[in-house]
Each structure stands twice: as structure tokens, then as C-alpha cells.
Amino acid sequence: MSLLKWALICLVISLVAGALGFSGVARGAGQLSKILFFIFLVIFLVILIMAITAGKLIF
């Protein structure tokens, strides 16, 4: 969950920086937020698939 928390923090930084007119900072934080979110999503899906297959092996 820590990875998702950092992605949300970067998203908030990006939104605040964009509202204040710091377009370079907003763009960088937005890209970092996207990258962290997709890494979180991939890890979540891998763990979900592993849990489903382990459940089938047990039952």
C-alpha cells in the first residue's frame, strides 16, 4: 500500500503545482504518479493471480 500512497502524494503535488503555474514540476510529478500507479497495479495483479491459483491448489 505504500506504493499507492506515494502515487497519490505525487498526484496531489502535481495538481497543486499545476494550479500554481509550475508546469515543469506538475508534469514531472504527474509522470511519476502514473509510473508508480502502474507498478502498483502490476504487482497487485500478480499477487491476485498467485492467490487465485494457490486457492485452487489447496481446495
Chimera marker file (.cmm) of the C-alpha trace (Angstrom):
<marker_set name="trace">
<marker id="1" x="0.000" y="0.000" z="0.000" r="1" g="1" b="0" radius="0.5"/>
<marker id="2" x="2.982" y="2.261" z="0.421" r="1" g="1" b="0" radius="0.5"/>
<marker id="3" x="3.479" y="2.450" z="-3.346" r="1" g="1" b="0" radius="0.5"/>
<marker id="4" x="-0.108" y="3.545" z="-3.863" r="1" g="1" b="0" radius="0.5"/>
<marker id="5" x="0.288" y="6.161" z="-1.123" r="1" g="1" b="0" radius="0.5"/>
<marker id="6" x="3.336" y="7.639" z="-2.877" r="1" g="1" b="0" radius="0.5"/>
<marker id="7" x="1.469" y="7.695" z="-6.182" r="1" g="1" b="0" radius="0.5"/>
<marker id="8" x="-1.367" y="9.644" z="-4.574" r="1" g="1" b="0" radius="0.5"/>
<marker id="9" x="1.102" y="12.065" z="-2.944" r="1" g="1" b="0" radius="0.5"/>
<marker id="10" x="2.735" y="12.719" z="-6.329" r="1" g="1" b="0" radius="0.5"/>
<marker id="11" x="-0.698" y="13.252" z="-7.847" r="1" g="1" b="0" radius="0.5"/>
<marker id="12" x="-1.560" y="15.863" z="-5.212" r="1" g="1" b="0" radius="0.5"/>
<marker id="13" x="1.802" y="17.597" z="-5.729" r="1" g="1" b="0" radius="0.5"/>
<marker id="14" x="1.154" y="17.610" z="-9.461" r="1" g="1" b="0" radius="0.5"/>
<marker id="15" x="-2.306" y="19.144" z="-9.051" r="1" g="1" b="0" radius="0.5"/>
<marker id="16" x="-1.083" y="21.843" z="-6.644" r="1" g="1" b="0" radius="0.5"/>
<marker id="17" x="1.924" y="22.693" z="-8.810" r="1" g="1" b="0" radius="0.5"/>
<marker id="18" x="-0.283" y="22.871" z="-11.890" r="1" g="1" b="0" radius="0.5"/>
<marker id="19" x="-2.724" y="25.180" z="-10.141" r="1" g="1" b="0" radius="0.5"/>
<marker id="20" x="0.129" y="27.476" z="-9.076" r="1" g="1" b="0" radius="0.5"/>
<marker id="21" x="1.606" y="27.600" z="-12.570" r="1" g="1" b="0" radius="0.5"/>
<marker id="22" x="4.683" y="25.430" z="-12.114" r="1" g="1" b="0" radius="0.5"/>
<marker id="23" x="4.151" y="23.406" z="-15.265" r="1" g="1" b="0" radius="0.5"/>
<marker id="24" x="7.526" y="21.616" z="-15.206" r="1" g="1" b="0" radius="0.5"/>
<marker id="25" x="7.080" y="20.391" z="-11.644" r="1" g="1" b="0" radius="0.5"/>
<marker id="26" x="3.481" y="19.414" z="-12.359" r="1" g="1" b="0" radius="0.5"/>
<marker id="27" x="4.490" y="17.429" z="-15.431" r="1" g="1" b="0" radius="0.5"/>
<marker id="28" x="7.271" y="15.594" z="-13.567" r="1" g="1" b="0" radius="0.5"/>
<marker id="29" x="5.112" y="14.758" z="-10.569" r="1" g="1" b="0" radius="0.5"/>
<marker id="30" x="2.291" y="13.650" z="-12.855" r="1" g="1" b="0" radius="0.5"/>
<marker id="31" x="4.565" y="11.274" z="-14.758" r="1" g="1" b="0" radius="0.5"/>
<marker id="32" x="5.964" y="9.875" z="-11.502" r="1" g="1" b="0" radius="0.5"/>
<marker id="33" x="2.433" y="9.381" z="-10.220" r="1" g="1" b="0" radius="0.5"/>
<marker id="34" x="1.453" y="7.446" z="-13.352" r="1" g="1" b="0" radius="0.5"/>
<marker id="35" x="4.545" y="5.243" z="-13.184" r="1" g="1" b="0" radius="0.5"/>
<marker id="36" x="4.052" y="4.409" z="-9.501" r="1" g="1" b="0" radius="0.5"/>
<marker id="37" x="0.363" y="3.661" z="-10.037" r="1" g="1" b="0" radius="0.5"/>
<marker id="38" x="1.031" y="1.264" z="-12.911" r="1" g="1" b="0" radius="0.5"/>
<marker id="39" x="3.775" y="-0.503" z="-10.934" r="1" g="1" b="0" radius="0.5"/>
<marker id="40" x="1.299" y="-0.889" z="-8.061" r="1" g="1" b="0" radius="0.5"/>
<marker id="41" x="-1.325" y="-2.218" z="-10.468" r="1" g="1" b="0" radius="0.5"/>
<marker id="42" x="1.028" y="-4.814" z="-11.956" r="1" g="1" b="0" radius="0.5"/>
<marker id="43" x="2.166" y="-6.018" z="-8.520" r="1" g="1" b="0" radius="0.5"/>
<marker id="44" x="-1.461" y="-6.207" z="-7.367" r="1" g="1" b="0" radius="0.5"/>
<marker id="45" x="-2.481" y="-8.287" z="-10.389" r="1" g="1" b="0" radius="0.5"/>
<marker id="46" x="0.464" y="-10.665" z="-9.974" r="1" g="1" b="0" radius="0.5"/>
<marker id="47" x="-0.367" y="-11.217" z="-6.304" r="1" g="1" b="0" radius="0.5"/>
<marker id="48" x="-4.062" y="-11.655" z="-7.128" r="1" g="1" b="0" radius="0.5"/>
<marker id="49" x="-3.311" y="-14.289" z="-9.779" r="1" g="1" b="0" radius="0.5"/>
<marker id="50" x="-0.942" y="-16.100" z="-7.429" r="1" g="1" b="0" radius="0.5"/>
<marker id="51" x="-3.590" y="-16.107" z="-4.674" r="1" g="1" b="0" radius="0.5"/>
<marker id="52" x="-6.247" y="-17.466" z="-7.013" r="1" g="1" b="0" radius="0.5"/>
<marker id="53" x="-4.011" y="-20.277" z="-8.261" r="1" g="1" b="0" radius="0.5"/>
<marker id="54" x="-2.873" y="-21.113" z="-4.724" r="1" g="1" b="0" radius="0.5"/>
<marker id="55" x="-6.512" y="-21.292" z="-3.659" r="1" g="1" b="0" radius="0.5"/>
<marker id="56" x="-7.267" y="-23.760" z="-6.447" r="1" g="1" b="0" radius="0.5"/>
<marker id="57" x="-4.319" y="-25.913" z="-5.415" r="1" g="1" b="0" radius="0.5"/>
<marker id="58" x="-5.454" y="-26.012" z="-1.791" r="1" g="1" b="0" radius="0.5"/>
<marker id="59" x="-9.116" y="-26.742" z="-2.482" r="1" g="1" b="0" radius="0.5"/>
<link id1="1" id2="2" r="1" g="1" b="0" radius="0.2"/>
<link id1="2" id2="3" r="1" g="1" b="0" radius="0.2"/>
<link id1="3" id2="4" r="1" g="1" b="0" radius="0.2"/>
<link id1="4" id2="5" r="1" g="1" b="0" radius="0.2"/>
<link id1="5" id2="6" r="1" g="1" b="0" radius="0.2"/>
<link id1="6" id2="7" r="1" g="1" b="0" radius="0.2"/>
<link id1="7" id2="8" r="1" g="1" b="0" radius="0.2"/>
<link id1="8" id2="9" r="1" g="1" b="0" radius="0.2"/>
<link id1="9" id2="10" r="1" g="1" b="0" radius="0.2"/>
<link id1="10" id2="11" r="1" g="1" b="0" radius="0.2"/>
<link id1="11" id2="12" r="1" g="1" b="0" radius="0.2"/>
<link id1="12" id2="13" r="1" g="1" b="0" radius="0.2"/>
<link id1="13" id2="14" r="1" g="1" b="0" radius="0.2"/>
<link id1="14" id2="15" r="1" g="1" b="0" radius="0.2"/>
<link id1="15" id2="16" r="1" g="1" b="0" radius="0.2"/>
<link id1="16" id2="17" r="1" g="1" b="0" radius="0.2"/>
<link id1="17" id2="18" r="1" g="1" b="0" radius="0.2"/>
<link id1="18" id2="19" r="1" g="1" b="0" radius="0.2"/>
<link id1="19" id2="20" r="1" g="1" b="0" radius="0.2"/>
<link id1="20" id2="21" r="1" g="1" b="0" radius="0.2"/>
<link id1="21" id2="22" r="1" g="1" b="0" radius="0.2"/>
<link id1="22" id2="23" r="1" g="1" b="0" radius="0.2"/>
<link id1="23" id2="24" r="1" g="1" b="0" radius="0.2"/>
<link id1="24" id2="25" r="1" g="1" b="0" radius="0.2"/>
<link id1="25" id2="26" r="1" g="1" b="0" radius="0.2"/>
<link id1="26" id2="27" r="1" g="1" b="0" radius="0.2"/>
<link id1="27" id2="28" r="1" g="1" b="0" radius="0.2"/>
<link id1="28" id2="29" r="1" g="1" b="0" radius="0.2"/>
<link id1="29" id2="30" r="1" g="1" b="0" radius="0.2"/>
<link id1="30" id2="31" r="1" g="1" b="0" radius="0.2"/>
<link id1="31" id2="32" r="1" g="1" b="0" radius="0.2"/>
<link id1="32" id2="33" r="1" g="1" b="0" radius="0.2"/>
<link id1="33" id2="34" r="1" g="1" b="0" radius="0.2"/>
<link id1="34" id2="35" r="1" g="1" b="0" radius="0.2"/>
<link id1="35" id2="36" r="1" g="1" b="0" radius="0.2"/>
<link id1="36" id2="37" r="1" g="1" b="0" radius="0.2"/>
<link id1="37" id2="38" r="1" g="1" b="0" radius="0.2"/>
<link id1="38" id2="39" r="1" g="1" b="0" radius="0.2"/>
<link id1="39" id2="40" r="1" g="1" b="0" radius="0.2"/>
<link id1="40" id2="41" r="1" g="1" b="0" radius="0.2"/>
<link id1="41" id2="42" r="1" g="1" b="0" radius="0.2"/>
<link id1="42" id2="43" r="1" g="1" b="0" radius="0.2"/>
<link id1="43" id2="44" r="1" g="1" b="0" radius="0.2"/>
<link id1="44" id2="45" r="1" g="1" b="0" radius="0.2"/>
<link id1="45" id2="46" r="1" g="1" b="0" radius="0.2"/>
<link id1="46" id2="47" r="1" g="1" b="0" radius="0.2"/>
<link id1="47" id2="48" r="1" g="1" b="0" radius="0.2"/>
<link id1="48" id2="49" r="1" g="1" b="0" radius="0.2"/>
<link id1="49" id2="50" r="1" g="1" b="0" radius="0.2"/>
<link id1="50" id2="51" r="1" g="1" b="0" radius="0.2"/>
<link id1="51" id2="52" r="1" g="1" b="0" radius="0.2"/>
<link id1="52" id2="53" r="1" g="1" b="0" radius="0.2"/>
<link id1="53" id2="54" r="1" g="1" b="0" radius="0.2"/>
<link id1="54" id2="55" r="1" g="1" b="0" radius="0.2"/>
<link id1="55" id2="56" r="1" g="1" b="0" radius="0.2"/>
<link id1="56" id2="57" r="1" g="1" b="0" radius="0.2"/>
<link id1="57" id2="58" r="1" g="1" b="0" radius="0.2"/>
<link id1="58" id2="59" r="1" g="1" b="0" radius="0.2"/>
</marker_set>
